[in-house]
Amino acid sequence: MTSHQGTQDPRVAVLVYNDCANDSRVLKESATLGAAGYITRIVAVERREKGFMAGREALAAHLDLERVPEFAIERIVPALAPVWRNLIRQGEVADAAAVPPARPAPPSPLSAAGLKIRALRALRNVGERAYRTIALGTYWVNATRSALRFSPDVVHANDGNTLVPAMAVRALSRRRVGIVYDSHELWRHRNIRQDRLLAPLVERLSETLGVRQADAVITVSPSIARWLQETYSLAEAPSLVRNVPADGELPDPSTGVLRERAGLSPEHKVIAYGGRITTSRGIEETIAALPHLPRSVHFVLLGYGEPDALAGVRAEAEAHGVADRVHLVGAVAPDEVSRALADGDVAVVHVRPVCLSYRFALPNKLFESIRAGLPIAAADLPDMREVVEQLGVGEVFRGTSAEDLAAALTAILEDPEPYRERARRAAPMLTWELEAARMLELYGRVLEGRDRAGAEGA
């Protein structure tokens, strides 16, 4: 039985500008659409350095994934590839020379060495900007072509960087194509470099046009929904579809992997982190809080991160004298996170509000930790605070110092069971199936509107 009406076996092209290997939201949404009878294709991009090559593969009945070719200098101008690699290598050497660990000071900016470093940095900066721009444009072209071959009834555009191909597919299709815009974050106010010139204007223009053309808008937190409605004068608020775990048997500590991977005993207390390992996600703050906690308290990070990010975590732990209490234990599959976290004692869910998108965050690690039965020490951000306090599953630390976070963790660790019990009670109400029901209802309305517009135009 399907949830769509008026169209037999409608086709949905799901556009996402990543390799979609670990994008739990896109994978869950697409699987839900496929299970509901929609012929669904994810149009992602290859990432050859990660081993995800261009091509198509079946994921389930009614669902496949096509990674379109990424931009690569080797494919376009093979002779330039060695020049580009040499430029990147020299730029990296210049960065290292600018802050050498064993020297008292970097070269003077006006010395020959200093001028060379500045020139290499500037050249690499221009090259990297150009590369990113061309790479995104290449995805737009390839994603548009792929989606047009697929001939969708609806295009599901994940984040602002897929709105251009979504609008192009509508414009170039022989029949009306619906557009669903899925804003995973506040796109125009996300955590990116602030010295960009033309990109903010392009992003503002593309999102403004895209939202106006969209038949429906979905997002992940109430604050982002309000911002989108107020900014674009939407007649109704975007549908809230939070990125929460799938239903199933609730995990218990026996399913957890944190202690085994970190080599910890039952006597140790474990602060759990699950998710991408990068900056501004509370990792630095948690490491800084460790010296204010008993030595039996350890910080275990479950997730993936770039080598530089992992090295940064280790350096931070060394700087605070807690290297033996911080453990990077690798990742698990997206649908295994809650089970893997379940032997922790408390979870820190912290997003540093360096941008408006982060302030309005409602990250999936919050819901995965609740499903794992973990008490939550949460940052004082509006949407996270509302969930934690409404459900009574943890403590919100309202200060910004390491001592403030340590105090919240201490309060939880002294008496964790009431928080655990409330988390277990809340988990069955926080399931992807309940969130997805709203998405499927929305899709039914989009298709009805599309069919109605097609009949009026006939």
C-alpha positions in Angstrom: 0.0 0.0 0.0 1.4 3.4 -1.0 0.8 6.8 0.5 0.7 8.7 -2.8 -2.4 9.6 -4.8 -3.3 10.4 -8.3 -0.1 9.1 -9.9 0.9 5.5 -10.5 4.4 4.7 -9.3 5.6 8.3 -9.1 9.3 8.9 -9.5 11.4 11.0 -7.1 15.0 12.2 -7.8 16.7 13.0 -4.5 19.6 15.4 -5.1 22.5 15.7 -2.6 25.9 17.2 -3.0 27.9 14.5 -1.2 28.7 10.8 -1.8 25.7 9.8 0.4 27.7 7.1 2.1 27.0 8.4 5.6 24.2 10.8 5.1 21.7 9.2 7.4 18.9 11.7 6.7 19.0 11.3 2.9 19.3 7.6 3.2 16.3 7.3 5.6 14.1 9.7 3.5 14.9 7.9 0.3 14.3 4.4 1.8 11.0 5.7 3.2 9.9 6.9 -0.2 11.0 3.7 -1.8 9.1 1.6 0.7 6.0 3.7 0.1 6.0 2.8 -3.6 7.9 5.8 -5.0 10.5 4.9 -7.6 13.4 6.7 -6.0 16.8 7.6 -7.2 19.5 9.4 -5.1 21.7 11.6 -7.3 24.9 12.1 -5.4 28.5 12.8 -6.5 31.5 10.5 -6.6 34.4 11.0 -4.2 37.2 9.0 -5.8 39.7 9.7 -3.0 37.2 8.0 -0.6 36.6 5.1 -2.9 33.1 6.1 -4.0 33.2 6.0 -7.8 30.7 7.2 -10.3 28.1 4.7 -11.2 24.7 3.4 -10.2 23.8 0.7 -7.6 20.6 -0.7 -6.3 20.0 -0.1 -2.6 16.5 -1.7 -2.2 13.3 -2.3 -4.1 12.3 1.0 -5.8 15.5 2.7 -4.6 18.9 3.2 -6.3 21.9 5.5 -5.9 23.7 7.2 -8.8 26.9 9.0 -8.1 27.6 11.4 -11.0 31.2 12.1 -12.0 32.9 14.8 -9.9 35.1 17.5 -11.4 38.7 16.3 -11.8 41.4 18.1 -13.6 42.8 14.8 -14.8 39.7 14.3 -16.8 39.5 17.8 -18.3 43.1 18.9 -18.8 45.4 16.0 -17.8 48.5 18.1 -18.4 47.5 20.5 -15.6 47.0 17.8 -12.9 50.7 17.7 -11.9 50.8 21.5 -11.7 47.8 21.6 -9.5 49.1 18.9 -7.2 52.5 20.7 -6.9 50.7 24.0 -6.1 48.7 22.3 -3.3 51.9 20.6 -2.0 53.8 23.9 -2.0 50.9 25.7 -0.3 50.9 23.0 2.5 54.7 23.4 2.9 54.2 27.2 3.1 51.6 26.8 5.9 53.8 24.5 7.8 56.7 26.9 7.5 54.6 29.8 8.7 54.2 28.3 12.1 57.0 25.8 12.6 56.8 24.1 16.0 60.6 24.2 16.6 61.2 27.8 15.6 60.6 30.9 17.7 58.9 32.9 14.9 57.7 32.6 11.3 59.6 34.4 8.6 59.1 38.2 8.4 56.2 39.0 6.0 58.6 41.4 4.1 61.5 38.9 3.7 62.0 36.9 0.6 60.8 33.8 2.4 57.8 35.6 3.8 56.8 37.0 0.4 57.1 33.6 -1.2 54.9 32.1 1.5 52.3 34.8 1.1 52.3 34.4 -2.7 51.9 30.6 -2.5 49.1 31.0 0.0 47.3 33.5 -2.2 47.8 31.4 -5.3 46.5 28.3 -3.6 43.6 30.2 -2.2 42.5 31.4 -5.6 43.0 27.9 -7.0 41.0 26.3 -4.2 38.1 28.8 -4.7 38.1 28.2 -8.4 38.2 24.5 -7.9 35.2 24.4 -5.5 33.2 26.7 -7.8 33.9 24.5 -10.9 33.3 21.3 -8.9 29.8 22.5 -7.7 29.0 23.7 -11.3 30.0 20.3 -12.6 27.7 18.6 -10.1 24.8 20.9 -11.2 25.3 20.0 -14.8 25.7 16.2 -14.2 22.9 16.0 -11.6 20.5 17.8 -14.0 21.4 15.4 -16.8 21.0 12.4 -14.5 17.6 13.6 -13.2 16.3 14.4 -16.6 17.2 10.9 -17.8 15.3 9.5 -14.8 12.3 11.7 -15.7 11.0 12.4 -12.1 7.6 13.5 -11.0 9.3 15.2 -7.9 12.8 16.5 -7.2 13.8 16.4 -3.6 16.5 19.1 -3.2 18.7 18.5 -0.1 20.1 21.9 1.0 20.6 25.0 -1.0 23.4 23.7 -3.2 21.0 21.4 -5.0 18.3 24.0 -5.8 19.8 25.1 -9.1 19.7 21.6 -10.6 16.2 21.1 -9.2 14.9 24.2 -10.9 16.8 23.3 -14.1 15.1 19.9 -14.1 11.7 21.6 -13.8 12.5 24.1 -16.5 13.7 21.5 -18.9 11.1 18.8 -18.3 8.2 18.3 -20.8 5.8 17.9 -17.9 5.5 19.7 -14.6 7.9 18.5 -11.9 7.3 19.1 -8.3 10.1 20.4 -6.0 10.5 19.6 -2.3 13.2 21.7 -0.6 14.8 20.0 2.4 16.8 22.5 4.4 19.1 20.4 6.6 20.6 23.6 8.1 20.1 27.3 7.8 21.8 27.5 4.5 22.6 31.2 4.2 24.0 31.3 7.8 26.0 28.1 8.1 29.5 27.7 9.4 31.7 28.7 6.4 34.5 31.1 5.7 33.4 34.7 5.9 35.7 36.2 3.3 33.7 34.9 0.3 32.6 37.6 -2.2 30.1 36.4 -4.8 29.1 33.1 -3.2 26.7 34.7 -0.5 24.9 36.6 -3.2 24.5 33.5 -5.4 23.3 31.4 -2.4 20.8 34.1 -1.4 19.5 34.3 -5.0 19.3 30.6 -5.6 17.5 29.9 -2.2 15.1 32.8 -2.7 14.1 31.5 -6.2 14.1 27.9 -5.1 11.9 28.4 -2.1 9.4 30.4 -4.2 9.3 27.6 -6.8 9.2 24.8 -4.2 5.9 23.0 -3.8 6.8 22.2 -0.2 9.6 22.9 2.3 11.0 20.6 4.9 13.5 21.4 7.6 15.0 19.9 10.8 14.2 22.3 13.7 11.4 24.7 14.7 13.7 27.7 14.7 14.9 27.1 11.2 11.3 26.6 10.1 10.3 30.0 11.6 13.3 31.7 10.0 12.4 30.3 6.6 8.7 31.2 6.9 9.5 34.8 8.1 12.3 35.4 5.6 10.5 34.2 2.5 7.0 35.1 3.6 5.7 31.6 3.3 2.0 31.1 3.6 2.6 28.1 5.9 5.5 27.0 8.0 7.9 24.4 6.6 7.1 20.9 7.7 9.2 19.7 10.6 10.9 16.4 9.9 13.6 15.9 12.5 16.5 13.5 11.9 15.7 10.9 14.5 16.6 7.2 14.7 14.4 4.4 13.2 12.1 2.5 15.5 13.0 -0.9 16.8 14.1 -2.7 19.9 15.6 -0.2 22.4 19.3 -0.7 22.9 20.8 -1.5 26.3 24.3 -1.3 27.6 25.1 -4.8 26.3 24.9 -3.5 22.7 27.5 -0.7 23.4 31.0 -0.7 22.0 32.5 2.3 23.7 34.2 0.6 26.6 35.5 -2.3 24.6 37.0 -0.1 21.9 38.5 2.3 24.4 39.8 -0.4 26.7 37.8 0.8 29.7 36.3 -1.2 32.6 32.9 -0.9 34.2 34.4 1.2 37.0 35.2 4.0 34.5 32.6 6.7 33.7 32.2 7.3 30.0 31.2 10.6 28.4 29.9 9.6 25.0 30.2 11.5 21.7 28.6 10.2 18.5 28.9 11.9 15.2 31.2 13.7 12.8 34.5 14.7 14.5 35.1 18.3 13.6 35.3 21.8 15.2 32.5 23.7 17.0 30.7 20.4 18.0 31.6 20.6 21.7 34.6 18.3 21.5 37.1 21.0 22.6 34.8 22.1 25.4 34.4 18.5 26.7 38.1 18.0 26.7 38.6 21.2 28.6 36.0 20.0 31.2 37.9 16.7 31.9 40.5 18.2 34.3 37.6 19.4 36.5 36.2 15.9 36.7 37.5 12.7 38.5 40.2 10.8 36.8 37.8 7.9 36.4 35.8 9.9 33.9 36.8 9.4 30.2 35.7 10.9 26.9 35.0 8.4 24.1 34.4 9.7 20.6 32.5 7.5 18.2 32.5 8.8 14.6 34.5 9.7 11.6 36.7 12.7 10.9 39.3 14.0 8.6 42.9 13.3 9.6 43.5 17.0 10.5 40.4 16.9 12.8 41.5 13.7 14.5 45.0 15.2 15.0 43.4 18.3 16.5 41.5 16.3 19.1 44.7 14.5 20.1 46.6 17.8 20.4 43.8 19.4 22.4 43.9 16.4 24.8 47.6 16.7 25.2 47.3 20.4 25.9 44.9 19.8 28.7 46.9 16.9 30.1 44.1 14.4 29.5 45.5 12.4 26.5 45.0 9.1 28.4 41.3 10.0 29.0 40.3 10.9 25.5 39.6 8.0 23.1 39.0 8.1 19.3 37.3 4.7 18.7 36.3 4.9 15.0 32.8 4.9 13.5 29.9 2.5 13.0 27.2 2.4 10.3 24.6 5.3 10.6 21.9 2.9 11.8 24.1 1.4 14.5 25.0 4.6 16.4 22.4 4.4 19.2 23.2 0.8 19.9 26.9 1.5 19.9 26.5 4.4 22.3 24.4 2.5 24.9 27.2 1.6 27.3 28.1 5.2 27.9 27.2 7.1 31.1 26.3 10.5 29.7 26.3 12.2 26.3 27.5 15.7 25.7 25.4 17.4 22.9 27.0 20.7 22.3 27.1 22.9 19.2 29.1 26.1 19.5 26.8 28.9 18.1 29.4 30.4 15.8 26.7 30.9 13.2 22.9 31.2 13.2 22.5 27.7 11.7 24.4 26.2 14.7 22.3 28.2 17.2 19.2 26.7 15.7 20.6 23.2 15.5 18.7 20.1 16.5 21.4 17.5 15.7 20.6 13.8 15.2 23.2 13.0 17.9 20.7 14.3 20.5 18.1 11.8 19.5 20.5 9.0 19.0 21.8 9.5 22.5 18.2 9.6 23.9 17.5 6.4 22.1 20.6 4.9 23.6 19.2 5.7 27.1 21.9 8.2 27.9 21.4 11.3 30.1 22.2 14.5 28.1 24.4 17.4 29.0 23.2 19.9 26.4 24.3 23.4 25.3 21.9 26.2 26.0 20.6 26.5 22.4 16.8 27.1 21.9 15.7 24.0 20.1 18.0 21.6 22.1 17.0 23.2 25.4 13.3 22.7 24.6 13.7 19.0 23.9 15.9 18.3 26.8 13.9 20.2 29.4 10.5 19.2 28.0 11.5 15.5 28.2 13.5 15.8 31.4 16.4 13.7 29.9 19.3 15.8 31.1 20.8 19.1 32.2 21.3 22.3 30.1 24.5 24.1 31.0 23.9 27.8 30.5 27.5 29.1 31.0 30.3 28.9 28.5 33.2 27.9 30.7 34.7 24.4 31.2 33.6 24.5 34.8 29.9 25.1 33.7 30.0 21.9 31.6 31.8 20.0 34.3 29.2 21.0 36.8 26.4 19.7 34.5 28.2 16.4 34.0 28.8 16.0 37.7 25.2 16.6 38.5 24.2 13.9 36.0 26.8 11.4 37.0 25.9 11.7 40.7 22.4 10.4 40.0 21.9 9.3 36.4 19.0 6.8 36.7 16.1 9.3 36.6 17.4 10.8 33.4 18.0 7.3 31.9 14.4 6.3 32.8 12.9 9.4 31.1 15.1 8.8 28.1 13.8 5.3 27.7 10.2 6.5 28.0 10.8 9.2 25.4 12.6 7.1 22.9 9.5 5.3 21.4 8.0 8.8 20.7 11.1 9.9 18.8 11.2 7.6 15.8 11.9 8.1 12.2 8.6 6.4 11.3 6.6 9.1 13.1 8.6 11.9 11.5 8.4 10.3 8.0 4.6 10.1 8.2 4.6 13.9 7.9 6.9 13.7 4.9 4.7 11.2 3.1 1.6 13.2 3.8 3.4 16.2 2.3 4.4 14.2 -0.8 0.8 13.3 -1.3 -0.2 16.9 -1.3 2.7 17.8 -3.7 1.6 15.1 -6.2 -2.1 16.2 -5.9 -1.1 19.8 -6.6 1.1 18.7 -9.5 -1.6 16.6 -11.1 -4.1 19.4 -10.6 -1.8 21.9 -12.3 -1.2 19.5 -15.1 -5.0 19.0 -15.7 -5.6 22.7 -15.7 -2.8 23.2 -18.2 -4.0 20.5 -20.5 
